[in-house]
Amino acid sequence: MNLRARRVGRHVALCWGMRTAPARMLSFMAALAVLLSATPSSAFKIPISEESYLNVAILLQPQLQIVDEGAPSGGPSSDMFLRRTRLLVFGHITQKLSFFAETDQPNFGKNGDWNVAFFIQDAFISYEVAEKVWIDVGMLLPPLTRHVLQGAVALQAVDYHSSLVRWAPGVGKVWRDIGVQVRGFAGPLGFRAAIFNGVNGKTTPDGTVLNPDDLPRITAMARWNFFTREEDLFFQGIYFASEPRLSVGIGADYQPKAVSTESGLHDSLGTAADVFLDVPLANDQEFVFNATLFHYRQGLDNPQSGTGLYAETGWRFGKFQPLISGEYFKARVDGQDLLALKPGFNIWFQKHTLNLRTEVAVAWTGDISQARAAVTGTSQLQLFY
């Protein structure tokens, strides 16, 4: 056994004697990450011919959450579960024809719930119709903004700013929708435009007819790349790159008469503007900043309508990165607002392959001037192989 392994073993034995389960879990996750970081990893790629190959990968994200006053006694609660367990299968059939599919079983074991559905999350076929221009068909992420299109594998923070992504109720599954998309580049300009099912024309249990003309949902985004062009299918929250990236984008998502409230039927409209900056610095340092402004119109009496903003910034020093993010949403309905601050700290043992990300979220919801702060601490170990 090498010196690192012996030290890890002593650390695990010492920390396992701590009294609290959260402390034991944190120590175990950190020790496991240190031990695994000594082992190099690579993607499992199966070559089939000169043009075709198959990739198989797995994403595991064990997570520990501690919620202030979350226990029945009124003290802090602790919960250990699998935030994501994904199997990814993707590859090329020819030089121009490719595919991507993945499964998920999110929040497996959270709050003692082991009856979590296992389902197909992404599944689409891509064909390059011209140089750097693709057609995607299948279950896709609607291209409203860069943040929506980030892969869970490559986030900078522990998780998405999902409280600010407000699709119409009943649309798709886990942000995805069935449709057809064109994406590509015209010089530094990147673009994505898609037509989706959205809310199907149907009658709700209360007799309301949603989308009576059964019209499709349309989502589009355009972004300008100032330096290095981001050609990723799924964008990354941090690149660990040797060259700078700066891009700005705008997007829109629309479907007519897709939302019902007490005041009647309403069109669903979402707009967004975002910026992303990733600057490599000397001595293996990196500065990352991204922010998105959202605006939703789904009826004046709908708390989902309003304007929101998130910003996220981090400074990486080798494997270590302190970061902070914040979220704000001003609803068009009084007393339905959101404010959250989330300082965090990441350890990038093997970049996106193996890392440990933590944050403490302090959030106020409802009438912010009167709301009591809710505090949640999260620690997440990630293995992507």
C-alpha positions in Angstrom: 0.0 0.0 0.0 1.5 3.4 -1.0 1.9 6.4 1.4 -1.2 8.2 0.0 -3.4 5.2 0.6 -2.1 4.7 4.1 -2.8 8.3 4.9 -6.3 8.1 3.5 -7.0 5.0 5.5 -5.9 6.7 8.7 -8.0 9.7 7.9 -11.1 7.6 7.2 -10.6 5.6 10.5 -10.2 8.9 12.5 -13.2 10.6 10.9 -15.5 7.6 11.1 -15.3 7.9 14.9 -16.9 11.3 14.7 -20.4 11.4 16.3 -22.5 12.8 13.5 -23.5 11.0 10.3 -23.0 14.1 8.2 -19.4 14.5 9.4 -18.7 10.8 8.6 -20.3 11.2 5.2 -18.3 14.3 4.4 -15.0 12.8 5.5 -15.7 9.6 3.6 -16.5 11.5 0.4 -13.3 13.6 0.7 -11.2 10.6 1.4 -12.6 8.6 -1.5 -12.0 11.4 -3.8 -8.4 11.7 -2.8 -7.9 8.0 -3.2 -9.5 7.9 -6.6 -7.6 10.9 -7.8 -4.4 8.9 -7.9 -5.9 6.6 -10.6 -6.0 8.0 -14.2 -9.3 7.5 -16.1 -10.4 7.6 -19.7 -13.7 7.3 -21.7 -14.9 3.9 -22.7 -14.8 4.1 -26.5 -15.5 1.2 -28.8 -14.2 1.7 -32.4 -16.4 0.0 -35.0 -15.0 1.3 -38.3 -12.9 4.3 -39.5 -15.9 6.6 -39.1 -18.1 4.9 -36.5 -17.6 4.4 -32.8 -19.6 3.9 -29.6 -19.1 5.7 -26.2 -20.5 4.4 -23.0 -20.2 6.5 -19.8 -21.6 6.7 -16.3 -22.3 9.7 -14.1 -22.6 9.3 -10.3 -23.3 12.1 -8.0 -23.6 11.0 -4.3 -24.9 14.0 -2.3 -25.2 15.0 1.3 -27.7 17.8 2.3 -28.0 19.4 5.7 -31.1 21.5 6.2 -31.3 23.9 9.2 -34.4 23.1 11.3 -35.2 20.3 9.0 -35.4 17.5 11.5 -38.7 16.6 13.3 -37.2 17.8 16.6 -36.5 21.2 15.0 -32.8 20.7 14.7 -30.8 20.3 11.5 -31.6 17.3 9.3 -29.2 15.3 7.2 -30.0 13.4 4.1 -27.7 11.2 1.9 -28.8 10.2 -1.5 -27.8 9.9 -5.2 -28.5 13.2 -6.9 -27.9 11.7 -10.3 -27.2 8.2 -11.6 -26.9 8.4 -15.4 -25.9 5.9 -18.1 -24.8 7.7 -21.3 -24.5 6.0 -24.7 -23.4 8.1 -27.7 -21.4 7.9 -30.8 -21.0 8.3 -34.6 -22.5 5.9 -37.2 -20.9 7.9 -40.0 -18.8 11.0 -40.1 -22.0 13.1 -40.3 -24.6 10.9 -38.5 -24.4 10.6 -34.7 -26.7 10.0 -31.7 -26.9 10.6 -28.0 -29.0 8.9 -25.3 -28.9 8.9 -21.5 -31.0 7.6 -18.6 -31.5 9.0 -15.2 -32.9 8.2 -11.8 -32.6 11.5 -10.0 -32.7 12.0 -6.2 -32.6 8.2 -5.6 -33.1 7.7 -1.9 -33.8 11.3 -1.0 -35.9 11.6 2.1 -36.0 7.8 2.2 -37.8 7.6 -1.2 -36.5 4.6 -3.1 -39.4 4.4 -5.5 -37.9 7.0 -7.9 -38.6 6.4 -11.6 -35.8 5.3 -13.9 -36.4 6.9 -17.3 -34.9 8.0 -20.6 -33.9 11.7 -20.3 -32.1 12.6 -23.6 -32.5 10.7 -26.8 -31.8 12.2 -30.2 -30.2 11.7 -33.6 -28.0 14.3 -35.2 -27.0 14.8 -38.8 -24.5 17.4 -40.1 -26.2 18.8 -43.1 -23.4 21.3 -43.8 -20.1 22.2 -42.3 -20.8 23.0 -38.6 -24.6 22.9 -39.1 -26.6 20.0 -37.6 -30.2 18.9 -37.5 -31.2 17.2 -34.2 -34.4 15.1 -33.8 -35.7 13.6 -30.6 -35.9 14.5 -26.9 -33.9 17.7 -26.5 -33.1 20.6 -24.2 -35.0 23.7 -25.4 -32.3 26.3 -26.3 -33.6 29.3 -24.3 -30.3 30.2 -22.7 -26.8 28.8 -22.3 -27.5 27.7 -18.7 -30.3 25.4 -19.8 -27.9 23.8 -22.3 -25.1 23.1 -19.8 -24.4 19.5 -19.1 -24.8 18.3 -15.5 -21.4 16.7 -15.9 -19.7 20.0 -16.4 -21.4 22.5 -14.0 -19.3 24.9 -12.0 -21.7 25.1 -9.0 -23.2 22.1 -7.3 -26.4 22.2 -9.4 -28.5 24.3 -11.8 -30.3 27.5 -10.9 -33.5 25.6 -11.6 -35.8 28.0 -9.6 -35.3 30.5 -12.5 -36.1 28.1 -15.3 -39.9 28.2 -15.5 -41.4 26.3 -18.4 -45.2 26.1 -18.8 -46.7 23.4 -16.6 -47.0 20.0 -18.3 -44.2 20.6 -20.8 -41.9 17.7 -21.6 -39.9 15.9 -18.8 -37.1 17.3 -16.7 -36.7 20.4 -19.0 -36.6 18.2 -22.2 -39.2 18.2 -24.9 -39.7 16.2 -28.2 -38.9 18.2 -31.3 -36.6 19.1 -34.2 -33.7 21.5 -33.9 -31.2 23.1 -36.2 -27.9 24.3 -34.6 -24.7 25.6 -36.0 -22.4 28.5 -36.6 -22.0 31.4 -39.0 -18.5 32.6 -38.2 -18.5 33.7 -34.5 -22.3 33.5 -34.4 -23.8 30.4 -32.9 -27.5 29.6 -33.3 -30.1 27.1 -32.3 -33.7 27.0 -33.2 -36.3 24.3 -32.5 -39.9 23.3 -32.8 -41.3 21.2 -29.9 -44.5 19.5 -28.9 -44.8 21.7 -25.8 -48.2 21.6 -24.2 -50.4 19.4 -26.3 -53.9 20.5 -27.2 -56.0 18.9 -24.4 -58.7 19.4 -21.9 -57.7 19.6 -18.3 -59.7 17.9 -15.5 -61.4 21.2 -14.7 -62.7 21.5 -18.4 -60.2 24.1 -19.6 -58.9 23.5 -23.1 -55.2 24.2 -23.3 -53.6 25.0 -26.7 -57.0 24.5 -28.5 -55.4 24.8 -31.9 -52.6 22.3 -30.9 -49.9 24.6 -32.2 -46.2 23.8 -31.5 -43.8 25.4 -29.1 -40.9 27.4 -30.6 -37.6 28.0 -28.9 -34.5 29.8 -30.3 -31.2 31.2 -29.2 -28.3 33.2 -30.8 -25.0 33.9 -29.2 -21.8 35.7 -30.2 -18.4 34.2 -29.5 -15.7 36.8 -29.1 -12.7 34.5 -28.8 -12.8 30.7 -28.8 -16.0 29.4 -30.4 -18.0 27.1 -28.1 -18.9 24.2 -30.3 -20.1 21.9 -27.5 -23.4 20.1 -27.8 -23.7 20.6 -24.0 -22.0 23.7 -22.8 -19.6 23.6 -19.8 -19.7 25.7 -16.7 -15.8 25.7 -16.5 -13.4 24.5 -19.2 -10.0 24.2 -17.5 -8.8 25.7 -20.8 -5.7 27.3 -22.1 -7.6 29.9 -24.1 -10.2 32.5 -23.1 -13.9 32.2 -23.8 -16.4 35.0 -23.9 -19.9 34.8 -25.3 -23.2 36.6 -25.0 -26.6 35.3 -26.0 -30.3 36.0 -26.3 -33.1 33.5 -26.5 -36.9 33.1 -26.5 -39.4 30.3 -25.8 -43.1 30.7 -27.0 -46.3 28.7 -27.2 -49.8 30.2 -27.6 -52.5 29.6 -25.0 -50.4 27.0 -23.1 -51.1 28.2 -19.6 -54.4 28.4 -17.6 -55.0 30.5 -14.6 -58.1 31.9 -12.9 -58.1 34.8 -15.3 -58.2 32.5 -18.4 -55.8 31.1 -21.0 -52.5 32.7 -21.6 -49.6 32.4 -24.0 -46.4 31.1 -22.5 -43.5 33.4 -23.3 -40.0 33.2 -21.8 -37.0 35.4 -22.9 -33.4 35.4 -21.7 -30.1 37.2 -22.1 -26.8 35.8 -20.8 -23.1 36.2 -20.7 -20.3 33.7 -20.1 -16.6 34.4 -19.4 -13.8 31.9 -18.8 -10.3 33.3 -18.5 -7.2 31.1 -18.0 -4.5 32.8 -15.9 -0.9 32.2 -15.0 0.1 29.5 -12.5 -2.8 27.2 -13.3 -5.5 29.7 -12.3 -8.8 30.4 -14.0 -11.5 33.1 -13.5 -15.1 32.1 -14.5 -18.2 34.3 -14.5 -21.7 33.7 -16.0 -25.0 35.4 -15.5 -28.5 35.1 -17.1 -31.5 37.5 -17.0 -34.9 35.8 -17.4 -38.3 37.2 -18.1 -41.6 35.2 -18.2 -45.1 36.1 -19.1 -47.7 33.3 -18.3 -50.6 35.5 -17.0 -50.7 38.5 -14.7 -52.1 36.4 -11.9 -49.5 33.6 -12.3 -46.6 33.6 -9.8 -44.5 32.0 -12.5 -44.6 35.3 -14.4 -41.9 37.9 -13.6 -38.2 38.7 -14.0 -35.3 36.8 -12.6 -31.5 37.0 -12.5 -28.7 34.7 -11.4 -25.0 35.4 -11.4 -22.2 32.9 -10.6 -18.4 33.5 -10.3 -15.4 31.5 -9.2 -11.7 31.7 -9.2 -9.7 28.4 -9.5 -6.3 28.0 -8.0 -5.0 24.7 -9.3 -7.4 22.0 -7.9 -9.2 24.4 -5.5 -11.9 26.9 -6.3 -13.9 29.2 -4.1 -17.1 30.5 -5.8 -20.3 32.4 -5.0 -23.6 32.7 -6.8 -26.9 34.5 -6.2 -30.5 34.2 -7.5 -33.3 36.7 -7.5 -36.8 36.5 -8.9 -39.5 39.3 -8.8 -42.9 37.7 -9.5 -45.8 39.7 -10.9 -47.9 38.3 -8.1 -47.1 40.0 -4.7 -45.4 37.9 -2.1 -44.0 35.3 -4.5 -40.4 36.4 -4.8 -37.1 34.6 -4.3 -33.7 35.7 -3.1 -30.8 33.3 -2.6 -27.0 33.6 -1.9 -24.8 30.5 -2.3 -21.1 30.6 -1.4 -19.3 27.4 -2.2 -15.9 25.6 -2.6 -14.9 23.1 -5.2 -12.0 20.6 -5.3 -11.3 19.5 -8.9 -9.3 16.3 -8.3 -9.6 15.3 -12.0 -11.5 18.2 -13.5 -15.0 16.9 -14.5 -14.0 13.3 -14.1 -13.7 13.4 -10.3 -14.5 16.4 -8.1 -16.1 17.4 -4.8 -18.3 20.5 -4.8 -19.9 22.1 -1.8 -22.2 25.1 -1.1 -24.2 26.7 1.6 -27.5 28.2 0.3 -29.3 30.9 2.2 -32.7 31.6 0.6 -35.7 33.8 1.3 -39.0 33.1 -0.5 -42.4 34.7 -0.5 -42.5 38.2 0.9 -38.7 38.7 1.2 -39.0 41.6 3.6 -40.8 39.3 6.1 -39.4 35.9 5.1 -37.2 33.8 7.3 -33.9 32.6 5.9 -33.8 28.9 4.9 -30.3 27.5 5.2 -29.2 24.3 3.2 -25.7 22.9 3.1 -24.8 20.6 0.2 -21.8 18.5 -0.6 -21.6 16.4 -3.8 -19.0 14.0 -5.0 -18.9 13.4 -8.8 -17.5 10.6 -10.8 -17.9 10.7 -14.6 -16.2 7.9 -16.4 
